[in-house]
Amino acid sequence: CNRADRELLVVVEGSLVDSVGPRVQQYADDMQLANVKVHVEPFALPANAEDLRDLVFEYIDVFEIEGALLVGFLPSAWYEIHDGFDGYEHFPFDVYLQDRDAVWFDWDDNGQFDDHTELEVDIYTSRLVGMPEQIIAYFDRVDRYRHGETLVDDSAFIFIDDDWARTDTSDLLG
């Protein structure tokens, strides 16, 4: 038996399954060669962040996944801070999907969390958003990299921004 060392959940927005599904499956197959078992799960919309959280926690319970890759425009929990650096701030907050034991509060009842108990994340999450052709291009690039293709040209661009210097640096340009 060739047991996977790690397990990962890939959640794909339901409307993207037909277009990006083959690339996601190729990614899952490649990861299997690296002893990472990938569970691919379509996620139908409309849904909310709590529904997504329930799905992620189900995979933590059943498969002991260590991470989740969220593909597409999947729902997010939002968090707000009233006294941030620039005053009021609000932003998507995937820690909501990562910590089973935290309790979340929405004190002003506006649909955005503004407080929580101590955090101790259980898994990592990543998001991959974009149009289907952008997501396909990403997975194609990952596949090329995993198969040894160099993705960066062997060249460099040097920009010398030294207007503060009082010495002649023209010899650095060769």
N, C-alpha and C positions, 0 to 999 in steps of 0.2 A: 504494500500500500504506500503510495506516494502522497503523504499528508502535506497540506499546505502549511507553511510556517506562520502565515498571517492571512487575515480575511478582510476584505474591503467590500463595501456596498457602493454601487453606482446607481443612483436614482436618476431616471431619464424622464423629462417632461413627456407625457403621453403623446402629445401631438408631434413630437420629434422622433418617435420610435421608428417609423417607417424610413425616414431619411437618414438618420444618424445611427440607427441600430446596428447595421453591419460593421461600422467603424468601432463602435463600442464593443461589439463581440470580438473583433480582432484584438482590441486592447485587452479584453478579458483573457483571451487565449495566450497572448504574449505574457501577461502577468502570471498566468498559471505556470509558464516555463521558469519563472523566477520564484516559484513556490508561494505565490500569492493567489488565493482563491478569491475570485471576483463574483459577487452576486449582482446581477443586473435586474433592476426592478422598475417597470414603468410606473409613472405617477400621474393619474388623471386629474385634470383641473376641471372645474374650480375646486379648490381645497384651500386650507389655511395652514399656517405654520404649525399649529397644534397637530393637525393630521400628519404632516411630514415628520414631526417629532415622534409621534406614536410609531410610525413606520421604522424610523431609525432605531428607536429603543427596542422594537420587536427583534430587529436584526442583532442588536447587542445581546439580547437575552438568548436567542436561539443559536446564533453563529459566533458570538463573541467577536464581532468585527472590531477592528481598531480604528477604522476611519470610514468616511462617506464622501464620495464625489457627487455633487449635485449638478446635473447637466440640464441646462435650459433655464427658463424663467420660472423657477419654483418659488413658492411663497417664503417670505421672510418674517421673522419676528422683528419688531422695531423697538428701539430703546431710546429714551430721551433723557437729557441732562439739562436742568434749568440753569445751572451756574457753571457752564463749561468755559473754555478759554474765550470764546466769543459770545458769552451769554448762553442763550438757548441753543441746543444742538439736538438733532435726532438722526438716527442712522439704523440700517439693518444690522441685526445682531445674532450671528449664528451660534454664539455660545449657548443660546437657548436650546439648540439641538445637541449640544455636546455634554451637558451636565444633567444627569438624571435626578440628582438629589437637591438641586437648588430649587428654591421656592421663589416665584416671580410675582411682583406686585405692580399694579397699575393704580396708584393712589388717586389720580385725578380722573380715572375712568374714561380715558380718551382713546383706548385701544393700543397704547404704546406703554411698554414696561418702563418704570422709572426707579425700580429698586429690586433687590434680590438678596437672598441669604448668601453666605459664603460660597464661593465657586470652587469646584474641584472637577475639572473636565474629565470625562470618561473616554472620549474619542476625539479625533481631529475631523474637521470638515473643510472641503474646498468647493468652490463654485466655478462652473464653466458656463458662461452665458454668451449668447450671440445668435446670429442667424444660422440656419442649418449648414450653409456652406462654410461659415467660419468655424463651427464646431467640427465639421468633417476635416477641414484643413488642419486644425489643432491635432486631432487624433492621427491624421496622416503623418504629421511632423513627428509626433511621439513615436509612431511606428518606424519611421526612417531612422530616428536616433537609436531606438532599441536594437536595430539591425546594423548599427555601426556607421551610419552615414554621418559625416561631419556637417553640422548645420551652420557653421560660421566660417566665412572665408578666412584664409590665412593672409590677412592684411590688417592694416591699422590706419586710423586717422588721428593725427596729432594736431591739437589746437593749442597754441601757446598764447595764453591770455596773461600777459605780464606787463600791462601798461603801468603798473606800479614800480617796475624795475627801472633803474637808472643806468644799467649797463647794456652794452650791445650784445644781443643774443642771436644775431643772424647766423652765427656759425652753428647753432643747434639745428638749423633747417637743412644742413648738408647740401 
